[in-house]
């Protein structure tokens, strides 16, 4: 908001919810509501990347989560995030 005012430009930040604890549903909901209320400056991405054991296990083996397990939910979340980023880039 400060940067937009200082530069006199419309600046919108894309927000990815990352490393999210799925047990924190009320906090996630509150955060999403805050971001949506500030949509003039913030764009909430559809993808949510949850904290998953496959991320930790892949790091331990020096692999990406996609290399570690192509059938995992973690891999699917990363694929969805990648698609969303590509779509944002193509719309610029």
C-alpha positions as CSV (number, residue, x, y, z in Angstrom):
1,X,0.0,0.0,0.0
2,X,2.8,2.4,0.9
3,X,4.8,1.6,-2.2
4,X,1.7,2.1,-4.4
5,X,1.1,5.5,-2.8
6,X,4.7,6.5,-3.0
7,X,5.0,5.5,-6.7
8,X,1.5,6.6,-7.5
9,X,0.9,3.3,-9.2
10,X,-1.4,0.4,-8.7
11,X,0.7,-2.4,-7.2
12,X,-0.8,-5.7,-6.3
13,X,1.0,-8.5,-4.5
14,X,0.2,-12.1,-5.1
15,X,-0.1,-14.1,-1.9
16,X,0.5,-17.8,-1.6
17,X,-0.5,-19.6,1.5
18,X,2.5,-21.8,2.1
19,X,3.5,-24.4,4.7
20,X,0.0,-24.2,6.1
21,X,-1.1,-26.4,9.0
22,X,-4.4,-27.9,7.9
23,X,-5.5,-28.0,11.6
24,X,-5.6,-24.2,11.7
25,X,-8.8,-23.8,9.7
26,X,-10.1,-20.8,11.6
27,X,-6.7,-18.9,11.3
28,X,-6.6,-19.8,7.6
29,X,-10.1,-18.5,7.1
30,X,-9.3,-15.2,8.9
31,X,-6.2,-14.7,6.8
32,X,-8.1,-15.3,3.6
33,X,-10.8,-12.9,4.7
34,X,-8.1,-10.2,5.5
35,X,-6.5,-10.7,2.1
36,X,-9.8,-10.5,0.3
37,X,-10.8,-7.3,2.2
38,X,-7.5,-5.8,0.9
39,X,-7.9,-6.9,-2.7
40,X,-7.0,-3.5,-4.0
41,X,-3.4,-4.4,-3.0
42,X,-3.4,-8.2,-2.5
43,X,-4.4,-11.1,-4.7
44,X,-4.9,-14.4,-3.0
45,X,-3.7,-17.3,-5.1
46,X,-6.1,-20.2,-5.4
47,X,-3.3,-22.7,-4.6
48,X,-2.6,-23.5,-0.9
49,X,0.5,-25.5,-0.1
50,X,0.1,-27.4,3.1
51,X,2.8,-28.6,5.5
52,X,3.4,-32.2,4.4
53,X,5.8,-34.9,5.4
54,X,6.8,-35.5,1.7
55,X,8.4,-32.0,1.6
56,X,10.5,-32.8,4.6
57,X,11.4,-36.3,3.3
58,X,12.3,-35.0,-0.1
59,X,14.7,-32.4,1.4
60,X,16.4,-35.0,3.4
61,X,17.1,-37.0,0.3
62,X,18.2,-33.9,-1.7
63,X,15.2,-34.2,-4.1
64,X,12.4,-32.0,-5.1
65,X,9.0,-33.3,-3.9
66,X,8.2,-34.1,-7.6
67,X,11.2,-36.3,-7.8
68,X,10.5,-37.9,-4.4
69,X,6.9,-38.9,-5.1
70,X,4.9,-38.0,-8.3
71,X,1.7,-39.4,-6.8
72,X,1.8,-37.4,-3.6
73,X,-0.6,-34.6,-2.7
74,X,2.5,-32.4,-2.1
75,X,3.5,-32.9,-5.8
76,X,0.0,-32.1,-6.9
77,X,0.0,-28.8,-4.9
78,X,3.3,-27.8,-6.5
79,X,1.9,-28.6,-10.0
80,X,-1.2,-26.5,-9.3
81,X,1.0,-23.6,-8.1
82,X,3.2,-23.9,-11.2
83,X,0.1,-23.7,-13.4
84,X,-1.2,-20.7,-11.5
85,X,2.1,-18.8,-11.8
86,X,2.3,-19.6,-15.6
87,X,-1.2,-18.3,-16.0
88,X,-0.4,-15.1,-14.1
89,X,2.8,-14.6,-16.2
90,X,0.9,-15.1,-19.5
91,X,-1.7,-12.5,-18.4
92,X,0.9,-9.8,-17.9
